[in-house]
């Protein structure tokens, strides 16, 4: 069973690597097979030693050491720097790192230009290694891969003007289809495994996948991943690269793993050090260097795994693969005594989906006819919240407070947009910008919420970010918090007892995390509820002094949602109560519903209730249910249809719905 290394064990492992005493281990052998490819590892350690001595770092050293500190802590980084600076360590480094690192005084930093100049040497050094392969799409079809490869780079001839040409605006999609166990492990009983991956494109689109645990695995077992397990999905103008691993299931919290995966995705996103028309000539070197760093990071995090592989594809290769053999190809993961598995992936291309949002309101026991808002073109599920603001621009209404509906979403370029509704018109959206004026991009759904009368955004890019936003200028204000909580997950964003709260699904469990933006702690876990078998994205509201969570229930033997169920807990995350009679059976499908607390029966003894709106694939329309503390009151208001996402919000006495 794999376990997480302690800080002392990580330091001891570094000493083993530098001294050569760990040369017989898997990571030790890989470190020594190509010193030039370890240039990013060497740059990180060089920078850690310089940082410990108080020297000014190069931008590359700062980025690498900051990432390491985020993963393993400042104390571990400082200790690594001290260990690397020891004379014995410096002598042992000669067999691990290129002369660029080992012969450079700690007084002198290592920058991007230094690494770029080394790329041709890396390419030449790894070209003949059996564990590093550069192949064409045609080679893949001939089955040239043996399974012993650590790095596979797939290239293809230019497709412009050929039958393989793909529209430049189309995104690339590389999906996990299934895996087959070719040889079970040597351990007693059937195997339990899980897969995880992190990938990115040269345009910085990033994605992380942590699969459920698959039990009962023996030789010949075949399991499907479902329809939405993507190694990569997003823009890739030149290439995409990723790292795929298969592990023995250890039943531990995946937070540490997810944190490392987020860092791996960032590493690949920032791997394109070479610019211009010659980048493809050193593509293998780029991937090999990034892969070496990834493998080293993993060796410091968990102890032993079944197998891993770094893969990279040029856009031309992806285009050719998409039109060959139904887009499918296999990768073999041979972990020796840990087992052997064949992974099937599927490559396709498609337009980035974006369309005008549609708005409707609830009155007289029904939803109004949806009105499409052509200038709000979204490529994600929108997020809505109500902000109480004081209008002081007019003497006659000075100090008057009004409730304004704010909406955030990402457009087809992944840029976060902010708009608001004044009761009659939707404002022209503003691109969200950071304090330097650069646009802010997101990989997945953006969430917007309020805290102490201020507007906040949370989104995922290289990590999960949370920041206050000026509602009128769409500029981020104050510090931007980084974290790995809820990474790459669509979450519910609410306020509980004055704390910003995120409800999300993690490895089939419901997790609740808090953040107080007035301190530096960032996101922290409040509670994990394990008595569920959840999948996908939840809806959550605060109602009658409790947190109510609506979550997609996983079918017993697969990954598809069966129905949406309801569970509630106290505001402190205790006293969980499964609401077995609250099953929302017609919200089956992959689209999560959205909830809001609103008053129902305004003219006839109005009471606050929970409204839940979702899409019923069987019936083909949007449907609505409402709940009180005693159970579901039923109700179904068919009106319109939605293909991708829904948001609800209560504002100025009216329940609003946006969908796309």
Secondary structure in CASP SS format (residue, H / E / C, confidence):
PFRMAT SS
TARGET T0000
AUTHOR 0000-0000-0000
METHOD secondary structure of the structure
MODEL  1
X C 1.00
X C 1.00
X C 1.00
X E 1.00
X C 1.00
X C 1.00
X H 1.00
X H 1.00
X H 1.00
X H 1.00
X H 1.00
X H 1.00
X H 1.00
X H 1.00
X H 1.00
X H 1.00
X H 1.00
X H 1.00
X H 1.00
X C 1.00
X C 1.00
X C 1.00
X C 1.00
X C 1.00
X C 1.00
X H 1.00
X H 1.00
X H 1.00
X H 1.00
X H 1.00
X H 1.00
X H 1.00
X H 1.00
X C 1.00
X C 1.00
X H 1.00
X H 1.00
X H 1.00
X H 1.00
X H 1.00
X H 1.00
X H 1.00
X H 1.00
X H 1.00
X H 1.00
X H 1.00
X H 1.00
X H 1.00
X H 1.00
X H 1.00
X H 1.00
X H 1.00
X C 1.00
X C 1.00
X C 1.00
X C 1.00
X C 1.00
X C 1.00
X H 1.00
X H 1.00
X H 1.00
X H 1.00
X H 1.00
X H 1.00
X H 1.00
X H 1.00
X H 1.00
X H 1.00
X H 1.00
X H 1.00
X H 1.00
X H 1.00
X C 1.00
X H 1.00
X H 1.00
X H 1.00
X H 1.00
X H 1.00
X H 1.00
X H 1.00
X H 1.00
X H 1.00
X H 1.00
X H 1.00
X H 1.00
X C 1.00
X H 1.00
X H 1.00
X H 1.00
X H 1.00
X H 1.00
X H 1.00
X H 1.00
X H 1.00
X H 1.00
X C 1.00
X C 1.00
X C 1.00
X H 1.00
X H 1.00
X H 1.00
X H 1.00
X C 1.00
X C 1.00
X C 1.00
X C 1.00
X C 1.00
X C 1.00
X C 1.00
X C 1.00
X C 1.00
X H 1.00
X H 1.00
X H 1.00
X H 1.00
X H 1.00
X H 1.00
X H 1.00
X H 1.00
X H 1.00
X H 1.00
X H 1.00
X H 1.00
X H 1.00
X H 1.00
X H 1.00
X C 1.00
X C 1.00
X C 1.00
X C 1.00
X C 1.00
X E 1.00
X E 1.00
X E 1.00
X E 1.00
X E 1.00
X H 1.00
X H 1.00
X H 1.00
X H 1.00
X H 1.00
X C 1.00
X C 1.00
X C 1.00
X C 1.00
X C 1.00
X C 1.00
X C 1.00
X C 1.00
X C 1.00
X E 1.00
X E 1.00
X E 1.00
X E 1.00
X E 1.00
X C 1.00
X C 1.00
X C 1.00
X C 1.00
X C 1.00
X C 1.00
X C 1.00
X C 1.00
X C 1.00
X C 1.00
X C 1.00
X C 1.00
X C 1.00
X C 1.00
X E 1.00
X E 1.00
X E 1.00
X E 1.00
X E 1.00
X E 1.00
X E 1.00
X E 1.00
X E 1.00
X E 1.00
X E 1.00
X E 1.00
X E 1.00
X E 1.00
X C 1.00
X C 1.00
X C 1.00
X C 1.00
X C 1.00
X C 1.00
X C 1.00
X E 1.00
X E 1.00
X E 1.00
X E 1.00
X E 1.00
X E 1.00
X E 1.00
X E 1.00
X E 1.00
X E 1.00
X E 1.00
X C 1.00
X C 1.00
X C 1.00
X C 1.00
X E 1.00
X E 1.00
X E 1.00
X E 1.00
X E 1.00
X C 1.00
X C 1.00
X C 1.00
X E 1.00
X E 1.00
X E 1.00
X E 1.00
X C 1.00
X C 1.00
X C 1.00
X C 1.00
X E 1.00
X E 1.00
X E 1.00
X C 1.00
X C 1.00
X C 1.00
X C 1.00
X C 1.00
X E 1.00
X E 1.00
X E 1.00
X E 1.00
X E 1.00
X C 1.00
X C 1.00
X C 1.00
X C 1.00
X E 1.00
X E 1.00
X E 1.00
X E 1.00
X E 1.00
X E 1.00
X E 1.00
X E 1.00
X E 1.00
X E 1.00
X C 1.00
X C 1.00
X C 1.00
X C 1.00
X C 1.00
X C 1.00
X H 1.00
X H 1.00
X H 1.00
X H 1.00
X H 1.00
X H 1.00
X H 1.00
X H 1.00
X H 1.00
X H 1.00
X H 1.00
X H 1.00
X H 1.00
X H 1.00
X H 1.00
X C 1.00
X C 1.00
X C 1.00
X C 1.00
X C 1.00
X C 1.00
X C 1.00
X C 1.00
X C 1.00
X H 1.00
X H 1.00
X H 1.00
X H 1.00
X H 1.00
X H 1.00
X H 1.00
X H 1.00
X H 1.00
X H 1.00
X H 1.00
X H 1.00
X H 1.00
X H 1.00
X H 1.00
X H 1.00
X H 1.00
X H 1.00
X H 1.00
X H 1.00
X H 1.00
X C 1.00
X C 1.00
X E 1.00
X C 1.00
X C 1.00
X C 1.00
X C 1.00
X E 1.00
X E 1.00
X E 1.00
X E 1.00
X E 1.00
X E 1.00
X E 1.00
X E 1.00
X H 1.00
X H 1.00
X H 1.00
X H 1.00
X H 1.00
X H 1.00
X H 1.00
X H 1.00
X C 1.00
X C 1.00
X H 1.00
X H 1.00
X H 1.00
X E 1.00
X E 1.00
X E 1.00
X E 1.00
X E 1.00
X E 1.00
X E 1.00
X C 1.00
X H 1.00
X H 1.00
X H 1.00
X C 1.00
X E 1.00
X E 1.00
X E 1.00
X E 1.00
X E 1.00
X E 1.00
X E 1.00
X E 1.00
X E 1.00
X E 1.00
X E 1.00
X E 1.00
X C 1.00
X C 1.00
X C 1.00
X E 1.00
X E 1.00
X E 1.00
X E 1.00
X E 1.00
X E 1.00
X E 1.00
X E 1.00
X E 1.00
X C 1.00
X C 1.00
X E 1.00
X E 1.00
X C 1.00
X C 1.00
X C 1.00
X E 1.00
X E 1.00
X E 1.00
X E 1.00
X E 1.00
X E 1.00
X E 1.00
X E 1.00
X C 1.00
X C 1.00
X C 1.00
X C 1.00
X E 1.00
X E 1.00
X E 1.00
X E 1.00
X E 1.00
X E 1.00
X E 1.00
X E 1.00
X E 1.00
X C 1.00
X C 1.00
X C 1.00
X H 1.00
X H 1.00
X H 1.00
X C 1.00
X C 1.00
X E 1.00
X E 1.00
X E 1.00
X E 1.00
X E 1.00
X E 1.00
X E 1.00
X E 1.00
X E 1.00
X E 1.00
X E 1.00
X C 1.00
X C 1.00
X C 1.00
X C 1.00
X E 1.00
X E 1.00
X E 1.00
X E 1.00
X E 1.00
X E 1.00
X E 1.00
X C 1.00
X C 1.00
X C 1.00
X C 1.00
X E 1.00
X C 1.00
X C 1.00
X C 1.00
X E 1.00
X E 1.00
X C 1.00
X E 1.00
X C 1.00
X C 1.00
X C 1.00
X C 1.00
X C 1.00
X E 1.00
X C 1.00
X E 1.00
X C 1.00
X C 1.00
X C 1.00
X C 1.00
X C 1.00
X E 1.00
X E 1.00
X E 1.00
X E 1.00
X E 1.00
X C 1.00
X C 1.00
X E 1.00
X E 1.00
X E 1.00
X E 1.00
X E 1.00
X E 1.00
X E 1.00
X C 1.00
X C 1.00
X C 1.00
X E 1.00
X E 1.00
X E 1.00
X E 1.00
X E 1.00
X E 1.00
X C 1.00
X C 1.00
X C 1.00
X C 1.00
X C 1.00
X E 1.00
X E 1.00
X E 1.00
X E 1.00
X E 1.00
X E 1.00
X E 1.00
X E 1.00
X E 1.00
X C 1.00
X C 1.00
X C 1.00
X C 1.00
X C 1.00
X C 1.00
X C 1.00
X C 1.00
X E 1.00
X E 1.00
X E 1.00
X E 1.00
X E 1.00
X C 1.00
X C 1.00
X E 1.00
X E 1.00
X E 1.00
X E 1.00
X E 1.00
X E 1.00
X E 1.00
X E 1.00
X C 1.00
X C 1.00
X E 1.00
X E 1.00
X E 1.00
X E 1.00
X E 1.00
X E 1.00
X E 1.00
X C 1.00
X C 1.00
X C 1.00
X C 1.00
X C 1.00
X C 1.00
X C 1.00
X C 1.00
X E 1.00
X E 1.00
X E 1.00
X E 1.00
X E 1.00
X E 1.00
X C 1.00
X C 1.00
X C 1.00
X C 1.00
X E 1.00
X E 1.00
X E 1.00
X E 1.00
X E 1.00
X E 1.00
X E 1.00
X E 1.00
X E 1.00
X E 1.00
X C 1.00
X C 1.00
X E 1.00
X E 1.00
X E 1.00
X E 1.00
X E 1.00
X E 1.00
X E 1.00
X E 1.00
X E 1.00
X C 1.00
X C 1.00
X C 1.00
X C 1.00
X C 1.00
X C 1.00
X E 1.00
X E 1.00
X E 1.00
X E 1.00
X E 1.00
X E 1.00
X E 1.00
X E 1.00
X E 1.00
X E 1.00
X C 1.00
X C 1.00
X C 1.00
X C 1.00
X C 1.00
X C 1.00
X E 1.00
X E 1.00
X E 1.00
X E 1.00
X E 1.00
X E 1.00
X E 1.00
X E 1.00
X H 1.00
X H 1.00
X H 1.00
X C 1.00
X C 1.00
X C 1.00
X C 1.00
X C 1.00
X C 1.00
X E 1.00
X E 1.00
X E 1.00
X E 1.00
X E 1.00
X E 1.00
X E 1.00
X C 1.00
X C 1.00
X C 1.00
X C 1.00
X C 1.00
X C 1.00
X E 1.00
X E 1.00
X E 1.00
X E 1.00
X E 1.00
X E 1.00
X E 1.00
X E 1.00
X E 1.00
X E 1.00
X C 1.00
X C 1.00
X C 1.00
X C 1.00
X E 1.00
X E 1.00
X E 1.00
X E 1.00
X E 1.00
X E 1.00
X E 1.00
X E 1.00
X C 1.00
X C 1.00
X E 1.00
X E 1.00
X C 1.00
X C 1.00
X C 1.00
X C 1.00
X C 1.00
X C 1.00
X C 1.00
X C 1.00
X C 1.00
X C 1.00
X C 1.00
X C 1.00
X C 1.00
X E 1.00
X E 1.00
X E 1.00
X E 1.00
X E 1.00
X E 1.00
X C 1.00
X C 1.00
X E 1.00
X E 1.00
X E 1.00
X E 1.00
X E 1.00
X E 1.00
X C 1.00
END
